[in-house]
């Protein structure tokens, strides 16, 4: 009887794992560099959505001086842009 109960518990655990796996598989992936982004598909952690496109966090960030931008960017006309 104990063995049968353990088997039933294992079956239930496996069913739950399958449901979780299916849900994760169907989740919308996040967007990377130049991927399209919108409400149902956000950008990944190191990117942000600028006019529907995922761009690096440094790109197009508002700034007042060059120190507001990442090292590889500079402040021009109030926004961080890549240095040449």
TILOMAR-79211 format. One record per atom (N, C-alpha, C, O): residue in three letters; x, y, z. Coordinates in steps of 0.1 Angstrom, whole numbers, padded with zeros to 4 digits, always signed. Each point is the difference from the previous one (the first is absolute). Example, Ala and Ser with C-alpha at 12.3 -4.5 7.8 and 13.67 -1.06 7.14 Angstrom:
<gufis>
ALA+0132-0057+0078 ALA-0009+0012+0000 ALA+0009+0012+0000 ALA+0010+0000+0007 SER-0014+0011-0014 SER+0009+0011+0000 SER-0008+0011+0008 SER+0005+0011+0001 
</gufis>
This chain:
<gufis>
UNK+0008-0012+0000 UNK-0008+0012+0000 UNK+0009+0013+0000 UNK-0003+0009-0007 UNK+0013-0009+0015 UNK+0009+0011+0000 UNK+0007+0002-0013 UNK+0002+0011-0005 UNK+0003-0022-0001 UNK+0006+0000-0013 UNK-0009+0006-0011 UNK+0004+0008-0008 UNK-0017-0012+0009 UNK-0010+0005-0010 UNK-0002+0015+0002 UNK-0001+0008-0010 UNK+0001-0003+0022 UNK-0002+0014+0003 UNK+0012+0008-0005 UNK-0001+0011-0005 UNK+0013-0016+0006 UNK+0012+0006-0004 UNK+0000+0001-0016 UNK+0004+0011-0005 UNK-0008-0021-0001 UNK-0001+0000-0015 UNK-0010+0011-0005 UNK+0003+0007-0009 UNK-0014-0006+0016 UNK-0010+0010-0003 UNK+0005+0014+0002 UNK-0002+0009-0009 UNK+0009-0007+0019 UNK+0006+0013+0003 UNK+0011+0003-0011 UNK+0000+0012-0004 UNK+0008-0021+0000 UNK+0010+0002-0010 UNK-0007+0003-0014 UNK+0005+0009-0007 UNK-0016-0015+0004 UNK-0007+0003-0012 UNK-0006+0014+0000 UNK+0001+0007-0010 UNK-0006-0003+0021 UNK-0005+0014+0002 UNK+0011+0010-0002 UNK-0002+0010-0006 UNK+0014-0013+0012 UNK+0011+0010-0001 UNK+0004+0001-0015 UNK+0003+0010-0004 UNK-0002-0022-0002 UNK+0004+0000-0015 UNK-0010+0008-0008 UNK+0004+0007-0009 UNK-0017-0008+0012 UNK-0010+0007-0008 UNK+0002+0015+0002 UNK-0001+0008-0009 UNK+0004-0004+0022 UNK+0002+0014+0003 UNK+0012+0006-0008 UNK+0000+0011-0005 UNK+0011-0019+0005 UNK+0012+0004-0007 UNK-0003+0002-0015 UNK+0005+0009-0006 UNK-0013-0018+0000 UNK-0003+0001-0014 UNK-0008+0012-0003 UNK+0002+0007-0010 UNK-0012-0003+0019 UNK-0008+0012-0002 UNK+0009+0012+0001 UNK-0001+0009-0008 UNK+0010-0008+0018 UNK+0009+0011+0001 UNK+0009+0001-0012 UNK+0002+0011-0005 UNK+0003-0022+0000 UNK+0009+0000-0012 UNK-0008+0005-0012 UNK+0006+0008-0008 UNK-0018-0012+0006 UNK-0008+0005-0011 UNK-0003+0015+0001 UNK+0001+0007-0010 UNK-0003-0002+0022 UNK-0002+0014+0001 UNK+0012+0008-0003 UNK-0001+0011-0006 UNK+0013-0016+0011 UNK+0012+0007-0003 UNK+0003+0000-0015 UNK+0006+0010-0005 UNK-0009-0021-0001 UNK+0003-0001-0015 UNK-0008+0010-0008 UNK+0004+0005-0010 UNK-0017-0002+0015 UNK-0008+0009-0007 UNK+0002+0014+0003 UNK-0005+0009-0007 UNK+0012-0006+0017 UNK+0003+0014+0004 UNK+0008+0007-0011 UNK+0009-0005-0006 UNK-0013+0018+0004 UNK+0007+0008-0010 UNK+0014+0003+0004 UNK+0002+0004+0011 UNK+0008-0007-0020 UNK+0013+0003+0004 UNK+0003+0015+0000 UNK-0008+0007-0007 UNK+0018-0003+0013 UNK+0003+0015+0000 UNK+0008+0003-0012 UNK+0006-0009-0007 UNK-0006+0022+0003 UNK+0007+0004-0012 UNK+0014+0004+0002 UNK+0003+0006+0011 UNK+0006-0009-0020 UNK+0014+0005+0000 UNK+0002+0011-0010 UNK-0009+0006-0004 UNK+0022-0003+0001 UNK+0003+0011-0009 UNK-0007+0000-0013 UNK+0000-0010-0007 UNK-0007+0021+0004 UNK-0008+0002-0012 UNK-0012-0009-0001 UNK-0006+0000-0011 UNK+0002-0007+0021 UNK-0013-0008-0001 UNK-0011+0010+0002 UNK+0002+0011+0006 UNK-0014-0015-0011 UNK-0012+0008+0002 UNK-0004-0001+0014 UNK+0001-0011+0006 UNK-0006+0021+0000 UNK-0005+0000+0014 UNK-0014+0006+0001 UNK-0003+0010-0008 UNK-0005-0014+0017 UNK-0013+0005+0003 UNK-0004-0005+0013 UNK+0007-0006+0007 UNK-0019+0010-0003 UNK-0005-0004+0014 UNK+0001-0015+0003 UNK+0004-0004+0010 UNK-0008-0004-0020 UNK+0000-0015+0002 UNK+0013-0006-0002 UNK+0002-0012+0003 UNK+0008+0019-0008 UNK+0013-0005-0002 UNK+0010+0011+0004 UNK+0005+0007-0009 UNK-0001-0007+0021 UNK+0009+0010+0005 UNK+0015-0003-0004 UNK+0003-0011-0005 UNK+0005+0020+0007 UNK+0015-0002-0003 UNK+0006-0007+0012 UNK-0005+0000+0011 UNK+0016-0007-0014 UNK+0008-0007+0011 UNK+0006+0011+0009 UNK-0001+0012-0002 UNK+0007-0017+0013 UNK+0005+0008+0011 UNK+0010+0011-0005 UNK-0002+0011+0006 UNK+0011-0013-0015 UNK+0010+0011-0003 UNK-0004+0008-0012 UNK+0008+0008-0005 UNK-0021-0008+0002 UNK-0006+0008-0012 UNK-0012+0007+0005 UNK-0006-0003+0010 UNK+0002+0013-0018 UNK-0013+0007+0003 UNK-0006+0003-0014 UNK+0006+0000-0010 UNK-0019+0002+0011 UNK-0008+0002-0012 UNK+0000+0014-0005 UNK-0005+0009+0008 UNK+0010-0006-0020 UNK+0000+0013-0005 UNK-0007+0000-0014 UNK+0005-0006-0009 UNK-0017+0012+0009 UNK-0008+0000-0012 UNK-0002-0013-0006 UNK+0001-0002-0013 UNK-0004-0008+0021 UNK-0003-0014-0005 UNK+0011-0009-0003 UNK-0001-0010-0005 UNK+0014+0015+0009 UNK+0012-0008-0003 UNK+0008-0001+0013 UNK+0002+0010+0007 UNK+0003-0022-0004 UNK+0008-0002+0012 UNK+0014+0005-0003 UNK+0007-0004-0010 UNK-0002+0013+0018 UNK+0013+0006-0001 UNK+0007-0001+0013 UNK-0006-0001+0011 UNK+0020+0002-0011 UNK+0007-0001+0013 UNK-0004+0011+0009 UNK-0004+0011-0004 UNK+0005-0014+0017 UNK-0004+0010+0010 UNK+0007+0014-0001 UNK-0006+0010+0003 UNK+0018-0010-0008 UNK+0007+0012-0002 UNK-0005+0009-0011 UNK+0001+0012+0000 UNK-0007-0018-0010 UNK-0004+0007-0012 UNK-0013+0008+0002 UNK-0010-0006+0006 UNK+0010+0018-0010 UNK-0012+0009+0000 UNK-0005+0003+0014 UNK-0011+0004+0001 UNK+0020-0006+0009 UNK-0004+0004+0013 UNK+0001+0016+0001 UNK+0009+0005-0006 UNK-0018+0001+0013 UNK+0001+0015+0002 UNK+0012+0003+0008 UNK+0004-0007+0009 UNK+0003+0018-0012 UNK+0012+0004+0007 UNK+0001+0015+0000 UNK-0005+0007-0008 UNK+0013-0002+0018 UNK+0003+0015+0000 UNK+0015+0002-0003 UNK+0004+0010-0005 UNK+0004-0020+0009 UNK+0015+0001-0002 UNK+0005-0014-0003 UNK-0007-0010+0002 UNK+0019+0009-0008 UNK+0005-0013-0004 UNK+0001-0010+0011 UNK+0000-0012-0002 UNK+0001+0016+0015 UNK+0002-0009+0011 UNK-0013-0007+0003 UNK+0000-0010+0008 UNK-0012+0014-0014 UNK-0012-0006+0002 UNK-0001-0013-0009 UNK-0009-0008+0002 UNK+0018+0007-0011 UNK-0001-0012-0010 UNK+0011-0010+0004 UNK+0008+0002+0008 UNK-0010-0014-0014 UNK+0010-0011+0001 UNK+0013+0004-0006 UNK+0001+0010-0007 UNK+0010-0017+0010 UNK+0013+0003-0005 UNK+0001+0001-0015 UNK+0007+0009-0005 UNK-0014-0018-0001 UNK+0001+0000-0015 UNK-0009+0010-0007 UNK-0001+0000-0012 UNK-0006+0008+0020 UNK-0009+0010-0006 UNK+0003+0014+0005 UNK+0007+0002+0010 UNK-0012+0008-0018 UNK+0002+0014+0004 UNK-0014+0007-0001 UNK-0009-0006-0006 UNK+0008+0017+0012 UNK-0013+0007+0001 UNK+0000+0010-0012 UNK+0008+0009-0001 UNK-0018-0010-0007 UNK-0002+0009-0012 UNK-0015+0004+0000 UNK-0008-0009-0001 UNK+0005+0022+0001 UNK-0014+0004-0002 UNK-0009-0006+0011 UNK-0012-0003-0004 UNK+0017+0001+0016 UNK-0008-0006+0010 UNK-0002-0015+0001 UNK-0008-0005+0008 UNK+0015-0002-0017 UNK-0001-0015+0000 UNK+0014-0006-0001 UNK+0009+0005-0006 UNK-0008-0017+0012 UNK+0013-0008-0001 UNK+0000-0006-0014 UNK-0009-0007-0004 UNK+0020+0009-0003 UNK+0003-0007-0013 UNK+0014-0006+0000 UNK+0008+0004+0008 UNK-0006-0014-0016 UNK+0013-0007+0000 UNK+0011+0010-0005 UNK-0002+0008-0008 UNK+0014-0010+0015 UNK+0011+0009-0004 UNK+0006-0006-0014 UNK-0001-0012-0002 UNK+0006+0021-0006 UNK+0006-0004-0013 UNK+0015-0003+0002 UNK+0006-0004-0010 
</gufis>
